[in-house]
């Protein structure tokens, strides 16, 4: 393959020098020859310097302009009459070889491009499938929602788990009422035992002379451990990070890395604002019944 390429390059040099020699014999400039055959002077310069060959459509006009035959042009030299037939056959054979070589190169390039397209499509389809699964599990995705308005199917168990947690944390002692809003990041299940990772906003209110007063509030990440016994969910325990210097150490210990990454954005992605609004609606509904 390398030998053929070097031979082709030498032939281009030979043809280029031949064109240059004939042009000068006819006292033509590169621009004048270019005007005769309808190309630019840069094309003439390119051929004469062995950096390319004329297009097949230009072989006849270029040969006529230089006063030679096409066979002589392709061989890069004048051919004696007795050698013309043999050289013509050689030229045909070389042209066929060159055409086959270009066709093979085109096939290789096409094959590479097609393979890349197939690999990219397979990759995108795989990532799309992974993201669909992640969206259904309320997990971070690779490419947002791919432009689709996606609403994951409502899981009754998930709804019941959140209700059990809110009931577990709520206090109503006749004077103070607890209101809970939460964002669930991940729920894992194993043998009817659930781990629920959530951010919980909790506020306590009481009413005094028709005035609704906020008594206390907390905004805390939790891991709840819940068991399902005879179709009933029961909160067995919960874990939350300690305050102060232990906070970040506990967060890394309690929460999976993907959940921790999402929780780090809780104060910047409008999560707290949405939870505040949910509690406000609960308070208004409760005290105005």
C-alpha positions in Angstrom: 0.0 0.0 0.0 2.9 2.4 0.9 4.7 1.5 -2.3 1.6 2.3 -4.4 1.2 5.7 -2.7 4.9 6.7 -3.3 4.5 5.6 -7.0 1.4 7.7 -7.3 3.1 10.7 -5.8 6.1 10.4 -8.2 3.7 10.2 -11.1 1.9 13.4 -10.0 5.3 15.1 -9.8 6.1 13.9 -13.3 2.8 15.0 -14.8 3.1 18.4 -13.0 6.6 19.1 -14.4 5.4 17.9 -17.9 2.5 20.4 -17.8 4.8 23.2 -16.6 7.3 22.4 -19.4 4.6 22.4 -22.1 3.1 25.6 -20.8 6.4 27.4 -21.0 7.0 26.0 -24.5 3.8 27.7 -25.6 4.8 31.0 -23.7 1.7 30.8 -21.5 1.4 32.1 -17.9 -0.4 30.0 -15.4 -3.2 32.5 -15.5 -3.5 32.4 -19.3 -3.6 28.5 -19.3 -6.2 28.7 -16.5 -8.4 31.0 -18.5 -8.2 28.7 -21.6 -9.5 25.6 -19.7 -11.7 27.5 -17.2 -9.9 27.0 -13.9 -8.0 29.2 -11.5 -4.2 29.9 -11.7 -4.0 28.2 -8.2 -5.2 24.9 -9.8 -2.5 25.1 -12.4 0.1 25.8 -9.7 -1.2 22.9 -7.7 -0.8 20.5 -10.6 2.6 21.8 -11.6 3.9 21.3 -8.1 2.7 17.7 -7.9 0.1 18.4 -5.3 -2.8 17.1 -7.3 -4.1 16.0 -10.7 -6.6 17.6 -13.1 -10.2 16.3 -12.9 -11.2 13.8 -15.6 -13.4 16.4 -17.2 -10.4 18.7 -17.7 -8.1 16.1 -19.4 -9.4 16.8 -22.9 -9.3 20.7 -22.8 -5.9 20.7 -21.0 -4.4 18.2 -23.5 -5.7 20.3 -26.4 -4.4 23.5 -24.9 -0.9 22.0 -24.5 -1.0 20.3 -27.9 -0.7 16.7 -26.7 -2.9 13.6 -26.3 -4.6 12.6 -23.1 -2.5 9.4 -22.9 0.7 11.6 -23.0 -0.7 13.9 -20.3 -1.5 10.9 -18.0 2.0 9.5 -18.6 3.7 12.8 -18.1 5.8 12.6 -21.2 5.6 12.5 -25.0 5.0 9.1 -26.4 6.5 7.8 -29.7 4.0 6.5 -32.2 5.1 2.9 -31.9 4.7 3.0 -28.1 1.3 4.7 -28.0 -0.8 1.5 -28.0 1.2 -0.1 -25.1 1.2 3.1 -23.1 -2.5 3.4 -23.7 -3.1 0.0 -22.2 -0.9 0.8 -19.3 -2.8 4.0 -18.7 -6.1 2.2 -18.7 -4.8 -0.4 -16.2 -3.3 2.3 -13.9 -6.5 4.3 -14.1 -8.6 1.2 -13.1 -6.2 0.6 -10.2 -6.4 4.2 -9.0 -10.2 4.1 -9.2 -10.3 0.9 -7.2 -8.0 2.3 -4.6 -10.1 5.4 -4.2 -13.3 3.3 -4.1 -11.7 1.1 -1.4 -10.7 4.2 0.6 -14.2 5.5 0.3 -15.6 2.2 1.5 -13.2 2.3 4.5 -14.2 5.9 5.4 -17.9 5.1 5.0 -17.5 2.0 7.2 -15.7 4.0 9.9 -18.4 6.7 9.9 -21.2 4.2 9.9 -19.6 2.3 12.9 -19.3 5.6 14.8 -22.9 6.5 14.2 -24.0 3.0 15.4 -21.8 3.3 18.5 -23.2 6.8 19.3 -26.8 5.6 18.8 -26.3 2.5 21.0 -24.7 4.7 23.7 -27.6 7.2 23.6 -30.2 4.5 23.7 -28.4 2.9 26.6 -28.2 6.2 28.5 -31.8 6.9 27.7 -32.9 3.6 29.2 -30.7 4.2 32.3 -32.2 7.7 32.7 -35.8 6.4 32.4 -35.1 4.0 35.2 -33.4 6.7 37.3 -36.4 9.1 36.7 -38.8 6.4 37.9 -36.6 5.9 41.0 -36.3 9.6 41.6 -32.6 9.5 41.1 -30.2 11.9 39.3 -30.1 11.5 35.5 -27.4 12.0 32.9 -29.3 14.3 30.5 -32.1 16.0 32.4 -35.4 14.5 31.0 -34.2 14.5 27.3 -36.8 17.2 26.6 -39.7 15.1 27.6 -42.3 16.1 30.2 -41.9 13.1 32.4 -44.2 12.3 35.4 -43.1 9.1 37.1 -46.0 6.7 37.9 -47.4 7.1 41.4 -46.3 4.4 43.7 -48.9 3.7 46.4 -46.3 2.4 48.8 -44.2 5.6 48.4 -47.3 7.7 49.2 -48.1 5.5 52.3 -44.5 5.7 53.5 -44.6 9.5 53.4 -47.9 9.5 55.2 -46.5 7.2 57.9 -43.5 9.4 58.4 -45.6 12.6 58.6 -47.9 11.0 61.2 -44.9 9.7 63.1 -43.3 13.2 63.4 -46.6 15.1 63.9 -47.6 16.4 67.3 -51.1 17.6 68.3 -51.3 18.2 72.0 -54.4 20.4 71.9 -52.3 23.6 72.0 -49.5 23.1 69.4 -49.9 21.5 66.0 -47.0 20.1 64.0 -47.0 20.5 60.2 -44.7 18.4 58.1 -43.5 18.8 54.5 -40.9 16.6 53.0 -38.9 15.8 49.9 -38.1 12.1 49.4 -34.8 11.5 47.5 -34.5 7.8 47.6 -36.4 4.7 48.8 -34.7 1.3 49.0 -36.5 -1.9 49.8 -35.3 -5.3 51.1 -37.5 -8.0 52.6 -40.4 -5.7 53.5 -38.0 -3.3 55.1 -37.6 0.2 53.7 -34.9 2.9 54.0 -36.3 6.3 53.2 -33.9 9.2 52.6 -35.7 12.6 52.8 -35.4 16.2 53.7 -38.0 17.2 56.3 -39.3 20.7 57.1 -41.2 20.7 60.4 -43.0 23.7 61.9 -45.1 24.0 65.0 -48.0 26.5 65.3 -50.6 27.5 67.8 -53.5 29.9 67.8 -53.9 32.7 70.3 -56.8 35.1 70.1 -57.4 34.2 66.4 -53.7 34.9 65.7 -51.7 32.0 64.2 -48.3 31.9 65.8 -45.2 29.9 64.8 -43.8 28.2 67.8 -40.7 26.4 66.4 -39.3 25.0 63.2 -36.6 22.7 61.9 -35.2 21.7 58.6 -33.4 18.4 58.8 -32.2 15.5 56.5 -33.4 12.1 57.7 -32.9 8.4 57.1 -36.1 6.5 58.2 -36.1 2.8 58.7 -39.6 1.4 58.1 -41.0 -2.1 58.2 -44.1 -3.4 56.4 -46.1 -5.8 58.7 -49.4 -7.2 57.4 -49.8 -4.4 54.9 -49.1 -1.8 57.5 -46.0 0.5 57.6 -44.3 1.1 60.9 -41.4 3.5 61.6 -38.8 1.5 63.5 -36.2 4.2 63.8 -34.6 7.2 62.2 -31.2 8.8 61.9 -30.2 12.4 61.4 -26.9 14.2 61.4 -25.6 15.8 64.6 -25.0 19.6 64.7 -21.7 21.4 64.6 -18.5 19.8 63.5 -20.1 16.4 63.3 -22.6 17.4 60.6 -20.7 16.8 57.4 -19.1 13.6 58.8 -22.5 12.2 59.7 -24.0 13.2 56.3 -21.4 11.2 54.4 -22.0 8.3 56.8 -25.8 8.3 56.6 -26.6 9.1 53.0 -25.6 7.5 49.7 -23.4 9.7 47.6 -26.0 10.4 44.9 -28.5 11.5 47.6 -25.9 13.6 49.3 -25.1 15.3 46.1 -28.8 16.3 45.6 -29.2 17.3 49.3 -26.3 19.7 48.9 -28.5 21.8 46.6 -31.5 21.9 48.9 -31.0 25.6 49.7 -30.4 26.6 46.1 -32.8 24.5 44.0 -36.0 26.0 45.6 -36.7 22.8 47.6 -37.0 24.7 50.9 -39.3 27.3 49.3 -41.6 24.6 48.0 -41.7 22.9 51.4 -42.5 26.3 53.0 -45.4 26.8 50.6 -46.7 23.3 51.3 -46.7 24.0 55.1 -48.3 27.4 54.6 -51.2 25.7 52.7 -51.5 23.1 55.5 -51.7 25.8 58.2 -54.3 27.8 56.4 -56.4 24.8 55.8 -56.1 23.5 59.4 -56.9 26.8 61.2 -59.7 27.9 58.9 -61.7 24.7 58.9 
